[in-house]
Amino acid sequence: MKNIEKIKIVAMSTIEKALSVIDSGAVKIALVIDTDNKLLGTLSDGDIRRGLLRKKTLNETIEDIYFKNPITANKGASKEDLLHLCLVNGIAQVPIVDEDRKAIDLFIMGEELQKKQHENHVVLMAGGLGTRLRPLTENTPKPMLEVGGKPILETIVKGFVDSGFTNITMCLGYKSTVIQDYFQDGSGFGANIDYIVEEKRMGTAGALTLLEKRFNKPFFIMNGDLLINIDFEKMLDFHVEHNSKATMCVREYDIEVPYGVINMVNENIISIEEKPIQSFFVNSGIYVLDPDCIDLIPDNEFYDMPALFEELISAKEKIVSFPLKEYWLDIGRIADYETANIEYRNIFKT
């Protein structure tokens, strides 16, 4: 591959530096080397997100999160041997090292590195009333409010299309014709779009029972009032890699206690924490589900996605969290809408 130097980092690099290396390339990994250019391991987007779930910060090093035993090939290995390594081990890249274990190349299965076109479907929940955004939503459904000169929903569609997901179903309710008239069959936006129009409100999961055709691959569900700047392929890869039944995108949310917190043992004060910050992971309104999850949703009822996840937890299914490090904003209030318009052009390429 060309410019292999651009994907090399040292073990003492920060997570923030590693993210910039991975995100700026097209191969989805970085090669971790020592000062003599010897290969120590590899680092993927998934490795980083697992570190974030362990409360790692962007300023910490990658030293204990990178993969230290990657499959490698020796200099001079044939293309057939390299391809066999990929297929047998279920990987897409193989670092190539010389006799001193110095990283000299990277074999990539499918060298063209073009964006894949995925068959996986996307379901966008765009039927909300937008009550908290009135009067802006008196004549316009919330997902069609303009941010950065275009509807929120158009930015979401573009994000999925850019990630290779073009099969989109929109679940509509309030002022549904406004959305249908704008997007039509989706061809003008590089997508294939169809619609479900709810006769009554069915929540963020209930409308899935109205799908005319059962999907045969994992699919996305996303709320239609979110601004997010992410390569959705990374979330699907994470879901598949963990053999998950359902994956929820989560983000870190901090709450500062506005007082000094007193820590006690019985009546004895042992320490005082001044305005401590507590950190939580919260639901970001983006999910990947295996198709048979729909069987758990009651027909023709209001049913929200958290209830589905609780059902999956009770059934002891494998469900995982995908930590979000990218830009995310829930446009639920007037203040959020104003913030979105201020921040849009610095976050999204127009």
N, C-alpha and C positions, 0 to 999 in steps of 0.2 A: 504494500500500500504506500501511497505517497504521504510525505509529511508525518511520518511516524513520531517524530520528535514532539509534535504538538499534543500528543496524547500521553506523554510520559510525565509522571509526577513522582516526588519522593514521599516516603512514608510520613515525614513530618509536615507535609502540606496540610493546610486547613481544609475542612469540609467545604467551605465556601469556594476555595480555589479549585478543589476537585470538581465541584458542580459546574464551574465555568468551563473546565476542560472537557467534561463529558457533554455538556449542552452545546458547546461550540463545534463539536465534531459530529460525524454521521454514523459512528460505529458503536455508540452506546456504552463504551467502556474506556477506562484509563489504564495504562500500564504503570505499575508501581515499581520503581527501580531504586537501587542504592547509588552512592556517589560514583561507583565504577560502572554504572549502566547495567548492572546485573539485575535480572528480573526477580522481584520479590513476590509479586502477586498481581492481581487485577482488581479493579474497583468498578462496580456497575451502579446504575441509578438505584436499583433495588437494594444494594448493600448500604447505600447512603440513607435511604428511607427507613431501613430497619434500624440504623443508628439513631435516626431522629426519634423513632418510637421509644428508644432507650433514653430519651431526653438529652441526647448529644446536641451541642450547639454548633453553629456554623464556624465559630472561632476555634473549636477543638480540632485536633489532628485526626487524620484517617488511620492512625497507627493500629488501632484495635478494631477497625471495621472492614478493612479490605480483605479480599479472599487470598489466602496465603498458599494454596495448593492448586493452582490452575492447571488445566490440561495444556501441555506445550508440545511443540514439535522441533526437531533439530534442523539446522540449516541443511538445505538440499533435499528435504522431504518432497515427494512428488505431490502433485495436485490431487491425485486419486487418494493418496494416504491422508492428506489433510481433510479432504471431503469426508472420508470414512470416519476420521476422528470426530468431526462435527456431528455426523448422523448417529453414530453409536452413543455419543455422550450427550446428545440433545443440546448442542451449543452452536452458536453462529460465528464465533471467532476463535482462532487458535494463535497465541503468541508464538513466534519463531525465535529460537535462541541459538547462539553459536556454541562452540565447545567450552567457552568460559561462562556460559549461561547469560551472556549479554543479549539484551533484547535488540533484534535486528530487523524484525518485520512482523506483520500481523496478517494472517490469512483470514479472509472474510468470505463466508458462504453467500454467494449472490453478490459479487463484487460491485455490481452496478449501483448498490446503495440507494436506489430510488425508493420513494415512499411506497409502502405496500398499499394495496387497495383491499380493505378488509370486508368480508361478507357480514361481519357482526353488525347487528342493528343497534340503533339509538332510539330511545323513547324519551321525548321531551315533555315534561308536565307543564303545560302552559294554559291552564284553565282557571287560575285564581282570580278573585274579584279585585285585588289590589286596593282594598278599603283604606289602608293606612297611607296610600299615596293620592287620595282624593285631594283636590279636584282634578289632578293630572289624569286620572283614570276614568273620569266620567264618560268620555267618549272613546277612550283608547284602552285596550287591554294592557295590563302591566308589562308583559314581555315585548310589547311593541313601542314602549316609550323609547325615545331616541337618546342614546348616549354616544358621544363622539360622532354625531351626525348620522347615525343609523340605529335601527331598532336593536334592543338588547338581544332579541332572539336571533337576529341576523349574525351578530358577533358569535353567538354560541354555535350556530350552524357552520359558520366559516371555520371555527376552531376544530370541529369534528371533521369537516371535509379536508382541512389541511393535514389532519392526522391520519387520513385514509379511510374514514368512516362516512359513507355517503348514503346509506340506507336509513332513513329517518322517519319515525312516526311521531306526530305531534298530537297530544291529548288536549283537547280544547274544551272550553266551557263559555265563560263570559266573553261576549262579542267575538265569537269564533270566526265569523265571516271576514272580519278585518284581517286576521292572520291568513286565512285561506286565500283571500284575494291577493295578498301581498306575495306569498311564496308559491302559490299554485302547485305545480307538480315538482317544484324544486329544481328543475333543469337550469333555470337562470342563475342558480347558486352552486352548480356542480353537484347536486344531490338528487336523490329520488325520495320525494316526500309524500307520505299519505297521512290521513287524519282519522282521529277518533273524536267524535263530539259527544260529550257527556250530557245526558238529559238531566242528571242531578249531580251534585258534587260527590266525588268518590275518593277524595284524598290523594296522597302521593303514590299510592300503590294500587288502589281499587280499580283504576281504569285499565290495568294490565289484563284483567279478566275479559275485557272487551276486544282484545286483539283477535282479528279474524284468523290469523295464521300463527301457529306455534313456531317460535324460533328454534333452530337446531344448534345454535352456538351461544356462548355467553353474550349478554347484551348490556348496554348502558341504560341507566335511567338518570335523568338530571332535571332539576327544577329549572323552569324557564325564566327565572328572574335573577340569575347569577352572572357575574362577570368573573371569568377565570381565564388565566393565560397558561395553558398546560398542553403538553403533547399527550393526548388521551391514550395513545398506543402504550405509553409507559404504565398506565394504570391497568390496561388489559394484560400486559406482560406480567405484571405483579400478581394479578388474579390467577393466571394460568400457572405461573411458577410455584405458587403456594397451594395449588390444587384446591382452591377455595370454592365453596358453594356460593358464597356471597361476599362481596368486598365493599366496604364503606370508605369513602374518602373522608379523612378527618383533618382538622387543623388545630394548632395549638392556640389556646385562649387563656390569657392571663388576667387574674383579678387581684388588685392591690387592696389589702385590708387597710382602711384609712386611720387605724389607731395602732398604738404599740400593743403587741400581743404578749400576754404574760404566760409563761410556762411554769407550771407548779407541780410539785409532788406533795399530795395532801395540802396542808396550808402553807407549805414552804415555797417561796418563789425561787426558782433556780436559774431563770434567764428571762430576758426581755428582748423581743424582736420588734424593731420599729418599722411599722408599715410593711410587713412581709408580703411577698407576691406569691400567690398560688397559681399553678399552671395546670390546665386540663386539656384533654383532647375532646373536640366537639364535632358533631355531625356537620358536614359541609354540603349535603344535599346532592351528592353525586355517588352513583353506585354501579357495580357490575354484578349481575345475577346469572347463575346458570338457569336455563329455561324451565327446569322442573320446579323451581321456586314458586312459579305462578300457581302450582297446584295447591299451595298452602293459603292462597288468598281467597276469602269468601266471595261468592258471586253477588254482584249487584248490591254491594254494601260500601259504605265509607270506610276506607282502610288506609292507614298511613304506613310509610316505609319502616319507621321504628318498630311498629307492631310486628311486621314481617321478620325483622331481625330478632326480636324477642322470641318469636315462634321457632326460628332456626336455632337459637341458643338452647331453647328447651328440648329440641330434637337432637341436640348434641352434634349438629352439623359443623363442618369446618368453615368458619367465617373469619375474615381478616380485615385489618384496617390499613388503608393506604395513606400515609402522612403527606399532607400537602405542604410544599415549600414555595409554591408559586403564588402569584397574585390571585386573590379571591375577594369578592365583595358581594354580599347579599343585599340587593336593592329592595329593602322592605319599607323604608321610610323616606320622607322628603329629604332629610339630611344625607341619607345614603345616596340618593339620586344626584344630589348636588356634588357630593364627593366623587362619584363615578365620572361625572362630566369634567371635573378638574383633573382627575388622574388618568383618564383614558388614553390620551395621546402619548403619555410617557410610558405606557405599558403595552399598548397594542400597536402593531404596525398598520398603518392605513394605506 
